[in-house]
Amino acid sequence: MERSTQILRLEIDGRWSAEDLGQALVSVSDLYNLRLFLELLREDEREWESFYEELRHFPPFRHRCRKFFPYWRVLPWVPGFPGGLPPVLDEAQLSRLSQLLEPEERLEVRRISYASPGAADLAGIGTVIGHIKDFILKLIERWDSKRKCQLDEERAALENDRIRLENARSLVALARELGYSEAELRRLILYVDGKQGTLVSLIQQRKLVGVSVPETTDQQ
């Protein structure tokens, strides 16, 4: 996972209430935390897999590993253990994900320029910032109120629901690789959809008008 710091720039316009800004930042932060947590699980799993692959070829342990590996997928989950059961992420646990992250891993406010137009710069881990940028960009491209939809109202509503579902599913698709069940995936998708609903509302009001990842980052 790319761990260099990158900036996520939210381009804003119009008049924002304190509640608007607070909800937007919380929603983006929660989406970032969830994706980062899944990335960290995958990173830990790969490190364990590499470790056991090396261990398997070490003569004193080779036979023992061959006997052990058929059972490793039924072991209780421990952080980073390959094939173990992943942690259950219910609503309460999802709300506390930030507590599992190191301070330098959390999304950080670098700059807010309140103007028309203005911008909010948030700094975080590069890999995750890229995913969040793509996630928000898809919402803006679809729900920008200036865009004219050629579909009738009912068909447009169905299409919008489909795109929201696909967007939410793409952000947590990594969970399937980590062993989450279909029921758990649906729970994560609903959680993400609730967060993106806040952003869609701001986009429709022409308050959130763009998103980008600047090539140069402000390290201050």
C-alpha positions, 0 to 999 in steps of 0.5 A, spaced: 500 500 500 502 506 498 503 510 504 506 517 502 501 523 504 496 525 499 491 531 499 484 530 497 481 537 495 474 538 495 471 543 491 466 547 494 461 553 492 455 557 495 453 558 502 455 552 507 452 552 514 457 549 520 452 543 520 453 542 512 461 542 513 461 538 519 457 532 516 461 533 509 467 532 513 465 526 518 462 522 512 468 523 508 472 521 514 468 515 515 469 512 508 476 513 508 477 510 515 473 504 512 477 503 506 484 504 510 482 499 515 480 494 509 487 495 506 490 494 512 487 487 513 489 485 506 496 488 507 497 484 514 494 478 511 499 478 505 505 479 510 503 473 514 502 469 507 509 471 505 512 469 512 509 462 512 511 461 505 518 462 507 517 458 513 514 452 509 521 451 506 525 452 512 527 444 513 525 444 521 518 446 520 516 444 513 512 438 515 509 441 521 506 447 516 504 441 511 500 438 517 498 445 520 495 449 513 489 445 512 486 448 518 488 455 518 482 457 515 477 455 521 482 459 526 479 465 530 481 471 526 487 475 529 490 481 526 494 479 520 493 472 520 492 469 513 485 466 512 482 467 519 475 469 520 475 477 519 472 481 524 465 483 524 464 490 523 457 492 526 454 499 526 458 500 533 464 498 531 464 502 524 463 508 528 470 506 532 474 505 526 478 511 527 480 508 534 484 503 531 488 507 526 495 511 528 495 518 528 499 519 522 494 514 518 488 518 520 485 523 515 487 530 517 484 537 515 490 541 512 486 547 509 479 550 508 478 556 504 471 558 504 469 562 498 465 562 492 468 557 490 473 555 495 476 548 497 477 544 503 484 540 503 484 533 507 491 529 507 491 522 508 495 515 505 495 516 498 492 509 496 486 510 500 486 518 498 485 515 491 479 511 492 476 516 496 477 521 490 474 516 485 468 514 489 466 522 490 468 523 483 463 518 480 457 521 485 459 528 482 459 526 475 452 523 476 448 527 481 451 534 479 444 538 478 447 542 472 447 535 468 441 534 464 438 527 464 435 524 458 431 519 462 424 520 464 423 521 472 422 514 474 427 511 470 432 516 472 431 514 479 432 507 478 438 508 475 441 513 480 439 507 485 443 502 481 449 507 481 449 508 488 449 501 490 455 500 485 459 505 488 458 503 495 459 496 493 466 498 489 469 501 495 468 495 500 469 490 494 476 488 498 472 485 504 470 479 499 477 478 498 478 478 506 473 473 507 467 477 509 460 473 508 454 476 503 450 478 509 456 482 512 458 485 505 451 488 505 452 491 512 458 495 509 454 497 503 448 500 507 453 503 511 457 506 505 451 508 502 448 512 508 455 516 508 454 517 500 447 520 501 450 526 505 455 527 499 449 527 494 445 532 498 451 537 497 452 535 490 445 536 488 445 543 492 451 545 488 455 546 494 460 540 493 462 541 486 469 538 484 474 533 487 481 532 485 488 530 488 493 535 486 500 533 484 503 537 489 502 536 496 502 541 502 507 538 507 505 544 512 
